[in-house]
Amino acid sequence: MKYRSVFDIIGPVMIGPSSSHTAGAARIGLVARQMFRRSPSRAVFHLYGSFAKTYRGHGTDAALLGGVLGFDTSDERIRTSRQEADKEGLQYEFIEEDEVSLHPNTVMIELSEGEETMTLEGISIGGGKVDITKWNGFDLHLSGNHPALLIVHEDRYGAVAAVADILADAEVNIGQMQVSRKEKGKEALMVIEVDQNVSAGLIQKMEQVPQCRQVTKIHE
């Protein structure tokens, strides 16, 4: 296995006590915030497996809430995220689920602001690493460790090629790409992990592709 840096071996710079239950949880919350693209007014966290059993003692609740507030894994404000949420006027709720999940460290996050809503499911796989497995009903695999693009588009020819051409013209290398859909000919999702952050100008070009409905950037 190849590692990008020593932190892939010893774990992230983080607020403790646990890389799985604290740093991983904070990263899932932060990815959810980035994917929602705005400050939520309400957050509901559905906790499964060991997350549900130990979230208070391991600080998982504080970490998830801190991530949704936009705090990185090393941000000291994670320790006081409940107070920070109160300052921001963010309503939140933690629900312990009895349902057995595929991974013990699983959370489903619901974010809302006005009429805008989003659901995201993620798992903490150890060492601060995560896997985002569902987003608004789409199946995906997103690590959150690399810059990425999530592009909602019409499920018809030309969309994938147009986006790939925009990235190629800008000399942005694609590390991984996934395409999924809920139903043939309806809405589809591209998940593209890239080797460097994508500029606002490139995002605007992708938004101008006729088949593309929404482009969201996820950064490290």
N, C-alpha and C positions, 0 to 999 in steps of 0.2 A: 504494500500500500504506500502511495506517495503522500506526503504531507506538504501543505503550503507553507507552514511555519511551525516553530516550536510550540505555539499555542494550540495546534491541532493535537499535540501529544499530551501536554500538561493541563490543557483546559483554558477557558477564557479568563480575562481579567473580570472579576465579578464581585457582587455583593453576595455573601454566603447565606446559608451554610452549605448548600448542595448545588453541584453543577447541573444535575438532572432536574431537581425540584425547584431551584431558584433561578439559575442562569438560563436554563432551557425554557422555563416558564416565562421569564422576562422577554426572551427573544420571540416566543410565539405571540405574546401580547403586542410587541413592537411591530412585528410583521402585520398583525391584524390592523393596527393603527395605520400603517402605511397603505394597506390595501383598501381601507375605508376612505382614505383621501380627505378626511376632515376630522374635526374634533367631535367625538360622540357625546351625546347627552346622557346616554344610558348604556351600561354594559352588563351582560348576564354571562356568567361563567358556569358551564356544566362540567363537573369534575368526575372523572372515571378512575377506577382502580386505585392505585396507591396515591394518586393525586387527591382523590376524595377522602382517603383515610388519614393522610398526614399533612394536608395542605396548611393547616394552622401552625403546626410545630416546625415545618421546614420552610416557612415563609413563601410558599407557593402563591398564596392569595395576594400578598404584597407585591410579589414579582409580576404576576399577571396584570395586576392593576397598574403597576408602574410602567409596564410595557405599553399598555393601552394609552397611558398618559404621554408616551413618547420618550420614556427613559431607557437608556441603554443598560446593558448588564452590569456595568461598573458605576452607575449613577447612584450616589449616596441617598438620593431622594426616594429610592425604592424602599428604604427602611420606614419612611413616613408617608407611603403612597396613599394610605387611607385619608390622612389629613390633607394631602395634596389634592386628592379627588374631591374632597369637600370644598376646598378653596375654588376649584374649577367648576363646581356645581355638577359634577358627574355622579349620577345615581348608579349604583352597582349592586349586584347580588351574586352570591356563590351558592350553587345547588349541587349537593352530593347525589350522584346517580348510582343506582344499584346495578344497572345494566353492565354486563361484562363486555369490555372493549378488546380489540385486537392487541393493544399494547397497554401496560399498566399505567403509564404516564400520559394520559390522554385528556384533552380539554376541548370542549366546543364553546366557541365564543359568539355571542350575539351582540352586535353593536347597532345602535340606532341614533338618528338625529332627525327630528321631524318625521317626514314620510320616508326618509332614506333608511334602509336596513341592510345588514350584511351578516352572513354566518360563515364561520371558519372553524375547521377542525384541525388540530395539530397534536403531535406527540413529541415528547422530549426523549431522545434516544441515548443520552449520556454525553458527558463531557461538554455540556452546553450546546450540543448540536440538536437540531430539530428537523421534523419532517411535517410540512403542511400538506394534509391529505385530502381536504375538501374545502371548496370555496363556493358559496352560493349554489350548492347542488352539483358542482362539477367535481369529478375526481382528478387529483393531480398529485405530484410529488415535487415539493419546493423546499429546498434546504434553508433558505434565508441566509446562507453563508456567502452568496455571490450576488452581484447586481442582477436583477431580473426584470422582465417585462411580462405583464399579464394583459392580454389583448382579447377582449370580447368582440366577436365578429360574426358576420353572417356565414353560415356553412355552405359556401359555394366557391367555385374555382377562382383562383387569382389572389385571394387574401394572403395566404402563406407566402407565395412567391413575391408579392409586392412588399411585404414587410422584410423578407430576407434580402431583397434587392436594396432597400433603404439602408440596412445595416452593412451590407457588403460595400456599397458606395462610400460609406463613412469609415470603412476599414475596421468595423467592430466585429470581433470574432464571436461566433455562437458556440458556447460550450455544450449546451444541451437544449433540445426543443421537444415539447410535448404538445399534442393537439387532441382535444377531446370535445365531445358534443353530447347533448342530452337526447337529441332527436335529429335524424337525417334532414338536412335542408333548413334547419332552424338555427338556434343560437349555438355558437361554438366558442372554444377558448384555446388560445395559444399561450403556452408558458415557455418563455425563452430565457435561459440563463446565459449571461454574456461575461466577457473577461474584463470589462471596464464599464464605468457608469455611462449612461446614455444621456446626451445633452437634451435640453428642452426643445431645441430646434428639431432634433430627430423625432422626438415625441410628437411635435406638431405635424411633421410630415406623415407619420403613421396615422394620426387622427384624420388626415385628409384622404386616406385610402377609402374609397366608397363603401367597402364591405366592413370596415372597422367601426365599432360603436363606442368602445371605451378602451383607453390605453392607460395602464397603471404601472408606475415604476417602483420597484422594490430595490433599495440599496443597502449596502453593508452598514 
